[in-house]
Amino acid sequence: MGTALTDLVGVTLQGAVEAATRSICGDKPCPTRFTVIALGRLGGSELGYSSDADVMFVHDPLPGVAEQEATGDPRPRSPTTCVG
């Protein structure tokens, strides 16, 4: 059962990332590389019905692209600033 639930969550996350990317970037290339890292039981393909999906979203601006442009956030941020 764990593998099936993990696959379902993976497809759901992929769809959400694709929808968000289209919403933000449209038809033009996005100014950042982006990945979703699965943690815990999701990362180990051991999800159960009571499991949550622990993920970490990571991005890396393309060379020559400012952090603010890559995130679409007009507020300047330092590496220690929390999102929100």
TORNU-152536 format. One record per atom (N, C-alpha, C, O): residue in three letters; chain; atom name; x, y, z. Coordinates in steps of 0.001 Angstrom, whole numbers, plus 500000, padded with zeros to 6 digits. Example, Ala and Ser with C-alpha at 12.3 -4.5 7.8 and 13.67 -1.06 7.14 Angstrom:
BEGIN
   residu   chaine   atome       xx       yy       zz
      ala        A       N   513190   494310   507800
      ala        A      CA   512300   495500   507800
      ala        A       C   513200   496700   507800
      ala        A       O   514236   496681   508465
      ser        A       N   512850   497750   507080
      ser        A      CA   513670   498940   507140
      ser        A       C   512900   500030   507870
      ser        A       O   513409   501138   508039
! end
This chain:
BEGIN
   residu   chaine   atome       xx       yy       zz
      met        A       N   500823   498807   500000
      met        A      CA   500000   500000   500000
      met        A       C   500869   501260   500000
      met        A       O   500508   502260   499381
      gly        A       N   502008   501216   500689
      gly        A      CA   502868   502394   500788
      gly        A       C   503330   502914   499447
      gly        A       O   503385   504125   499235
      thr        A       N   503665   502009   498533
      thr        A      CA   504138   502439   497215
      thr        A       C   503019   503120   496437
      thr        A       O   503252   504138   495787
      ala        A       N   501808   502572   496495
      ala        A      CA   500675   503151   495764
      ala        A       C   500351   504552   496285
      ala        A       O   500126   505470   495497
      leu        A       N   500325   504717   497605
      leu        A      CA   500046   506042   498176
      leu        A       C   501164   507025   497846
      leu        A       O   500904   508194   497559
      thr        A       N   502398   506554   497888
      thr        A      CA   503532   507413   497533
      thr        A       C   503427   507861   496088
      thr        A       O   503668   509029   495783
      asp        A       N   503068   506943   495188
      asp        A      CA   502898   507304   493772
      asp        A       C   501793   508336   493606
      asp        A       O   501935   509273   492821
      leu        A       N   500696   508175   494332
      leu        A      CA   499581   509120   494254
      leu        A       C   500010   510513   494715
      leu        A       O   499695   511509   494064
      val        A       N   500720   510581   495827
      val        A      CA   501200   511871   496324
      val        A       C   502208   512475   495339
      val        A       O   502195   513684   495111
      gly        A       N   503072   511654   494760
      gly        A      CA   504047   512155   493786
      gly        A       C   503386   512783   492573
      gly        A       O   503794   513851   492117
      val        A       N   502361   512117   492050
      val        A      CA   501635   512652   490887
      val        A       C   500911   513946   491266
      val        A       O   500868   514892   490480
      thr        A       N   500349   513981   492465
      thr        A      CA   499659   515186   492936
      thr        A       C   500630   516356   493068
      thr        A       O   500327   517469   492638
      leu        A       N   501794   516104   493661
      leu        A      CA   502807   517160   493784
      leu        A       C   503289   517626   492411
      leu        A       O   503469   518824   492189
      gln        A       N   503497   516690   491498
      gln        A      CA   503942   517052   490152
      gln        A       C   502915   517947   489472
      gln        A       O   503277   518947   488852
      gly        A       N   501649   517599   489580
      gly        A      CA   500601   518429   488997
      gly        A       C   500538   519809   489610
      gly        A       O   500344   520798   488902
      ala        A       N   500700   519887   490934
      ala        A      CA   500675   521179   491616
      ala        A       C   501845   522054   491192
      ala        A       O   501677   523252   490963
      val        A       N   503035   521459   491087
      val        A      CA   504214   522219   490653
      val        A       C   504044   522707   489216
      val        A       O   504377   523852   488908
      glu        A       N   503529   521848   488336
      glu        A      CA   503318   522250   486942
      glu        A       C   502286   523373   486845
      glu        A       O   502476   524313   486073
      ala        A       N   501201   523293   487613
      ala        A      CA   500183   524350   487598
      ala        A       C   500748   525665   488129
      ala        A       O   500494   526726   487559
      ala        A       N   501514   525598   489221
      ala        A      CA   502107   526813   489780
      ala        A       C   503117   527431   488818
      ala        A       O   503169   528651   488663
      thr        A       N   503917   526585   488174
      thr        A      CA   504914   527076   487216
      thr        A       C   504233   527770   486041
      thr        A       O   504663   528844   485619
      arg        A       N   503180   527164   485515
      arg        A      CA   502436   527792   484409
      arg        A       C   501822   529109   484848
      arg        A       O   501831   530086   484099
      ser        A       N   501291   529137   486060
      ser        A      CA   500653   530343   486580
      ser        A       C   501652   531485   486727
      ser        A       O   501336   532637   486426
      ile        A       N   502857   531163   487190
      ile        A      CA   503859   532198   487452
      ile        A       C   504651   532554   486196
      ile        A       O   504881   533733   485928
      cys        A       N   505071   531556   485426
      cys        A      CA   505973   531787   484293
      cys        A       C   505251   531869   482948
      cys        A       O   505806   532395   481983
      gly        A       N   504041   531364   482876
      gly        A      CA   503320   531368   481596
      gly        A       C   504056   530526   480568
      gly        A       O   504497   529414   480861
      asp        A       N   504186   531061   479369
      asp        A      CA   504859   530349   478283
      asp        A       C   506362   530612   478232
      asp        A       O   507086   529937   477500
      lys        A       N   506835   531591   479007
      lys        A      CA   508275   531904   478987
      lys        A       C   509022   530996   479961
      lys        A       O   508418   530470   480896
      pro        A       N   510315   530805   479760
      pro        A      CA   511093   529963   480677
      pro        A       C   511136   530576   482077
      pro        A       O   511199   531797   482225
      cys        A       N   511102   529739   483083
      cys        A      CA   511196   530229   484465
      cys        A       C   512638   530624   484768
      cys        A       O   513570   529997   484265
      pro        A       N   512826   531657   485585
      pro        A      CA   514176   532141   485884
      pro        A       C   514886   531357   486983
      pro        A       O   515891   531823   487520
      thr        A       N   514384   530187   487322
      thr        A      CA   514979   529417   488403
      thr        A       C   514847   527922   488153
      thr        A       O   513908   527465   487500
      arg        A       N   515795   527175   488680
      arg        A      CA   515661   525709   488696
      arg        A       C   514898   525360   489961
      arg        A       O   515029   526042   490978
      phe        A       N   514104   524305   489903
      phe        A      CA   513204   524005   491005
      phe        A       C   513099   522503   491201
      phe        A       O   513048   521746   490232
      thr        A       N   513066   522075   492453
      thr        A      CA   512858   520653   492733
      thr        A       C   512068   520501   494022
      thr        A       O   512043   521399   494864
      val        A       N   511426   519353   494159
      val        A      CA   510712   518998   495379
      val        A       C   511410   517765   495952
      val        A       O   511576   516759   495262
      ile        A       N   511812   517850   497209
      ile        A      CA   512497   516744   497860
      ile        A       C   511539   516100   498861
      ile        A       O   511023   516766   499758
      ala        A       N   511311   514804   498695
      ala        A      CA   510427   514067   499598
      ala        A       C   511216   513618   500821
      ala        A       O   512332   513112   500699
      leu        A       N   510637   513805   501987
      leu        A      CA   511279   513440   503247
      leu        A       C   510446   512377   503963
      leu        A       O   509317   512089   503567
      gly        A       N   511001   511816   504991
      gly        A      CA   510269   510896   505849
      gly        A       C   509714   509685   505113
      gly        A       O   510361   509117   504233
      arg        A       N   508502   509306   505496
      arg        A      CA   507867   508124   504894
      arg        A       C   507590   508319   503407
      arg        A       O   507620   507354   502644
      leu        A       N   507325   509538   502991
      leu        A      CA   507123   509795   501562
      leu        A       C   508415   509511   500807
      leu        A       O   508381   508854   499767
      gly        A       N   509530   509981   501294
      gly        A      CA   510814   509745   500650
      gly        A       C   511208   508279   500638
      gly        A       O   511938   507839   499750
      gly        A       N   510733   507524   501612
      gly        A      CA   511043   506101   501689
      gly        A       C   509977   505216   501066
      gly        A       O   510029   503993   501200
      ser        A       N   509007   505823   500383
      ser        A      CA   507887   505087   499761
      ser        A       C   507162   504210   500773
      ser        A       O   506799   503074   500469
      glu        A       N   506952   504739   501980
      glu        A      CA   506313   503972   503052
      glu        A       C   505057   504659   503578
      glu        A       O   504697   504469   504740
      leu        A       N   504378   505460   502739
      leu        A      CA   503209   506187   503224
      leu        A       C   502101   505241   503636
      leu        A       O   501884   504205   503007
      gly        A       N   501399   505610   504703
      gly        A      CA   500187   504932   505141
      gly        A       C   499054   505944   505111
      gly        A       O   499272   507119   504818
      tyr        A       N   497846   505489   505413
      tyr        A      CA   496703   506398   505361
      tyr        A       C   496801   507531   506375
      tyr        A       O   496214   508592   506160
      ser        A       N   497514   507340   507456
      ser        A      CA   497638   508391   508461
      ser        A       C   498919   509218   508293
      ser        A       O   499205   510087   509118
      ser        A       N   499688   508955   507237
      ser        A      CA   500943   509676   507012
      ser        A       C   500691   511057   506425
      ser        A       O   499706   511272   505720
      asp        A       N   501577   511975   506718
      asp        A      CA   501561   513265   506037
      asp        A       C   502665   513246   504982
      asp        A       O   503527   512368   504980
      ala        A       N   502622   514214   504104
      ala        A      CA   503616   514289   503023
      ala        A       C   504616   515386   503366
      ala        A       O   504354   516568   503140
      asp        A       N   505749   514996   503905
      asp        A      CA   506798   515959   504249
      asp        A       C   507636   516220   503006
      asp        A       O   508268   515311   502468
      val        A       N   507634   517474   502554
      val        A      CA   508407   517839   501374
      val        A       C   509165   519124   501635
      val        A       O   508809   519910   502513
      met        A       N   510207   519321   500863
      met        A      CA   510986   520550   500904
      met        A       C   511060   521064   499465
      met        A       O   511463   520337   498557
      phe        A       N   510674   522306   499271
      phe        A      CA   510744   522933   497952
      phe        A       C   512049   523716   497879
      phe        A       O   512322   524546   498746
      val        A       N   512849   523462   496863
      val        A      CA   514162   524094   496730
      val        A       C   514266   524720   495343
      val        A       O   513889   524103   494347
      his        A       N   514778   525943   495284
      his        A      CA   515007   526577   493988
      his        A       C   516400   527180   493948
      his        A       O   516995   527487   494981
      asp        A       N   516899   527341   492749
      asp        A      CA   518220   527919   492526
      asp        A       C   518113   528830   491311
      asp        A       O   517934   528336   490198
      pro        A       N   518217   530156   491490
      pro        A      CA   518103   531055   490345
      pro        A       C   519121   530704   489261
      pro        A       O   520248   530304   489553
      leu        A       N   518706   530859   488024
      leu        A      CA   519615   530638   486905
      leu        A       C   520748   531660   486962
      leu        A       O   520569   532736   487533
      pro        A       N   521906   531351   486387
      pro        A      CA   523020   532310   486395
      pro        A       C   522593   533663   485825
      pro        A       O   521963   533736   484770
      gly        A       N   522942   534714   486533
      gly        A      CA   522636   536069   486089
      gly        A       C   521255   536562   486488
      gly        A       O   520897   537698   486178
      val        A       N   520476   535736   487166
      val        A      CA   519122   536127   487583
      val        A       C   519148   536463   489073
      val        A       O   519622   535671   489888
      ala        A       N   518636   537642   489417
      ala        A      CA   518595   538067   490819
      ala        A       C   517577   537220   491584
      ala        A       O   516588   536758   491015
      glu        A       N   517829   537024   492869
      glu        A      CA   516937   536248   493739
      glu        A       C   515503   536775   493663
      glu        A       O   514558   535995   493549
      gln        A       N   515347   538089   493726
      gln        A      CA   514013   538680   493691
      gln        A       C   513296   538362   492379
      gln        A       O   512097   538084   492391
      glu        A       N   513991   538397   491274
      glu        A      CA   513387   538066   489990
      glu        A       C   513014   536586   489939
      glu        A       O   511952   536229   489429
      ala        A       N   513878   535733   490463
      ala        A      CA   513636   534295   490429
      ala        A       C   512434   533904   491276
      ala        A       O   511705   532979   490919
      thr        A       N   512215   534594   492396
      thr        A      CA   511108   534250   493282
      thr        A       C   509847   535040   492950
      thr        A       O   508756   534667   493381
      gly        A       N   509980   536123   492192
      gly        A      CA   508827   536964   491909
      gly        A       C   508415   537797   493105
      gly        A       O   507326   538371   493114
      asp        A       N   509265   537874   494113
      asp        A      CA   508963   538594   495339
      asp        A       C   509695   539934   495325
      asp        A       O   510924   539955   495246
      pro        A       N   508970   541051   495400
      pro        A      CA   509637   542359   495356
      pro        A       C   510401   542704   496630
      pro        A       O   511184   543654   496636
      arg        A       N   510186   541945   497718
      arg        A      CA   510868   542250   498981
      arg        A       C   512265   541636   498992
      arg        A       O   512410   540454   498679
      pro        A       N   513284   542397   499340
      pro        A      CA   514627   541809   499439
      pro        A       C   514682   540819   500592
      pro        A       O   514055   541032   501630
      arg        A       N   515428   539741   500412
      arg        A      CA   515547   538706   501454
      arg        A       C   516996   538301   501600
      arg        A       O   517772   538325   500645
      ser        A       N   517336   537932   502804
      ser        A      CA   518657   537375   503059
      ser        A       C   518484   535855   503161
      ser        A       O   517359   535382   503321
      pro        A       N   519555   535092   503074
      pro        A      CA   519429   533631   503183
      pro        A       C   518809   533158   504492
      pro        A       O   518322   532030   504563
      thr        A       N   518815   533997   505534
      thr        A      CA   518258   533588   506816
      thr        A       C   516815   534022   507005
      thr        A       O   516210   533690   508025
      thr        A       N   516237   534763   506047
      thr        A      CA   514875   535247   506170
      thr        A       C   513891   534114   505904
      thr        A       O   514023   533375   504929
      cys        A       N   512916   533993   506777
      cys        A      CA   511874   532974   506561
      cys        A       C   510869   533484   505543
      cys        A       O   510625   534687   505450
      val        A       N   510292   532577   504788
      val        A      CA   509275   532929   503798
      val        A       C   507998   533233   504540
      val        A       O   507656   532563   505514
      gly        A       N   507281   534269   504065
      gly        A      CA   505974   534551   504660
      gly        A       C   505810   535949   505098
      gly        A       O   504754   536314   505616
! end
